[in-house]
Amino acid sequence: QVQVAESGGGLVQAGGSLRLSCAYSGIHFSSNAMGWYRQAPGRQRELVAAISSGGTTNYADSVKGRFSISRDEAKDTLYLQMNSLKPEDTAVYYCNVGSRYSDYIYGEPNGSWGQGTQVTVSS
Protein backbone atom coordinates (compact mmCIF):
# COMPACT_ATOMS: atom_id res chain seq x y z
CA GLN A 1 0.00 0.00 0.00
CA VAL A 2 1.34 3.39 -1.00
CA GLN A 3 1.43 6.04 1.70
CA VAL A 4 2.20 9.71 1.17
CA ALA A 5 2.58 12.48 3.75
CA GLU A 6 3.45 16.13 3.14
CA SER A 7 5.01 18.46 5.67
CA GLY A 8 6.78 21.79 5.85
CA GLY A 9 3.97 24.22 5.18
CA GLY A 10 3.40 27.34 7.24
CA LEU A 11 3.05 31.09 7.31
CA VAL A 12 5.78 33.15 5.68
CA GLN A 13 6.17 36.74 4.56
CA ALA A 14 6.37 37.64 0.90
CA GLY A 15 9.91 37.16 -0.36
CA GLY A 16 10.57 34.35 2.09
CA SER A 17 11.27 30.67 1.54
CA LEU A 18 9.83 27.31 2.55
CA ARG A 19 10.79 23.74 1.79
CA LEU A 20 8.01 21.18 1.54
CA SER A 21 8.70 17.51 2.06
CA CYS A 22 6.74 14.50 0.86
CA ALA A 23 7.59 11.22 2.54
CA TYR A 24 6.36 8.18 0.65
CA SER A 25 6.41 4.44 1.11
CA GLY A 26 5.31 1.43 -0.87
CA ILE A 27 6.63 2.82 -4.14
CA HIS A 28 10.03 3.07 -5.83
CA PHE A 29 11.01 6.35 -7.38
CA SER A 30 13.25 4.58 -9.88
CA SER A 31 10.21 3.53 -11.86
CA ASN A 32 7.73 6.28 -11.07
CA ALA A 33 7.30 10.00 -11.59
CA MET A 34 6.10 12.39 -8.89
CA GLY A 35 4.60 15.82 -8.69
CA TRP A 36 3.53 18.74 -6.52
CA TYR A 37 0.12 20.37 -6.95
CA ARG A 38 -1.61 23.22 -5.21
CA GLN A 39 -5.16 24.38 -4.75
CA ALA A 40 -6.12 27.86 -3.62
CA PRO A 41 -9.63 28.67 -2.30
CA GLY A 42 -12.11 28.92 -5.13
CA ARG A 43 -9.61 27.74 -7.71
CA GLN A 44 -8.90 24.46 -9.46
CA ARG A 45 -6.00 22.29 -8.46
CA GLU A 46 -2.95 23.00 -10.60
CA LEU A 47 0.37 21.34 -11.25
CA VAL A 48 3.27 23.17 -9.66
CA ALA A 49 6.16 20.88 -10.58
CA ALA A 50 6.83 17.32 -11.68
CA ILE A 51 9.88 15.11 -11.83
CA SER A 52 10.35 11.96 -13.88
CA SER A 53 12.09 8.81 -12.73
CA GLY A 54 15.07 9.95 -14.78
CA GLY A 55 15.20 13.37 -13.19
CA THR A 56 13.55 15.46 -15.88
CA THR A 57 11.61 18.33 -14.35
CA ASN A 58 8.71 20.52 -15.40
CA TYR A 59 7.39 23.67 -13.74
CA ALA A 60 4.32 25.84 -13.99
CA ASP A 61 5.18 29.16 -15.62
CA SER A 62 4.15 30.99 -12.46
CA VAL A 63 6.87 29.32 -10.37
CA LYS A 64 9.73 28.95 -12.85
CA GLY A 65 12.95 30.34 -11.44
CA ARG A 66 11.54 30.41 -7.90
CA PHE A 67 10.62 26.79 -7.08
CA SER A 68 12.71 23.67 -7.38
CA ILE A 69 11.58 20.02 -7.20
CA SER A 70 14.01 17.33 -6.10
CA ARG A 71 14.06 13.95 -4.44
CA ASP A 72 16.24 11.94 -2.08
CA GLU A 73 15.90 8.30 -3.00
CA ALA A 74 17.76 7.17 0.09
CA LYS A 75 15.13 8.86 2.26
CA ASP A 76 12.14 8.13 0.01
CA THR A 77 11.32 11.80 0.12
CA LEU A 78 10.27 14.34 -2.49
CA TYR A 79 10.96 18.04 -1.92
CA LEU A 80 9.72 21.37 -3.17
CA GLN A 81 12.01 24.29 -2.42
CA MET A 82 10.04 27.52 -2.70
CA ASN A 83 11.91 30.83 -2.81
CA SER A 84 10.79 34.41 -3.38
CA LEU A 85 7.29 33.49 -2.26
CA LYS A 86 4.38 35.68 -3.27
CA PRO A 87 0.91 36.06 -1.73
CA GLU A 88 -0.51 34.34 -4.81
CA ASP A 89 1.43 31.20 -3.86
CA THR A 90 -0.94 30.77 -0.92
CA ALA A 91 -2.64 27.39 -1.27
CA VAL A 92 -2.81 23.86 0.04
CA TYR A 93 0.07 21.95 -1.53
CA TYR A 94 -0.31 18.28 -2.36
CA CYS A 95 2.15 15.61 -3.34
CA ASN A 96 1.24 12.91 -5.86
CA VAL A 97 3.41 9.88 -6.48
CA GLY A 98 3.31 7.00 -8.89
CA SER A 99 1.79 8.41 -12.08
CA ARG A 100 3.42 8.53 -15.47
CA TYR A 101 5.39 11.69 -16.15
CA SER A 102 3.20 12.42 -19.15
CA ASP A 103 0.12 12.32 -16.94
CA TYR A 104 1.54 15.11 -14.79
CA ILE A 105 2.38 17.21 -17.82
CA TYR A 106 -0.58 16.57 -20.10
CA GLY A 107 -3.37 15.06 -18.04
CA GLU A 108 -4.54 13.97 -14.66
CA PRO A 109 -2.35 11.86 -12.38
CA ASN A 110 -3.74 8.58 -11.09
CA GLY A 111 -1.11 8.07 -8.41
CA SER A 112 -1.46 8.39 -4.66
CA TRP A 113 -2.16 11.70 -2.94
CA GLY A 114 -1.10 13.02 0.41
CA GLN A 115 -3.35 14.98 2.77
CA GLY A 116 -1.85 18.33 1.82
CA THR A 117 0.02 21.05 3.68
CA GLN A 118 -1.08 24.67 3.95
CA VAL A 119 1.21 27.42 2.69
CA THR A 120 0.23 30.99 3.49
CA VAL A 121 2.24 33.94 2.20
CA SER A 122 1.48 37.30 3.78
CA SER A 123 2.06 40.59 1.98
Salt bridges, closest charged atoms under 4 A:
GLU46 OE2 - ARG38 NE 2.68
ASP61 OD1 - LYS64 NZ 3.08
GLU73 OE2 - ARG71 NH2 3.54
ASP89 OD1 - ARG38 NH1 2.92
ASP89 OD2 - ARG66 NH1 2.76
ASP103 OD1 - ARG100 NH2 3.18
GLU108 OE1 - ARG45 NH2 2.88
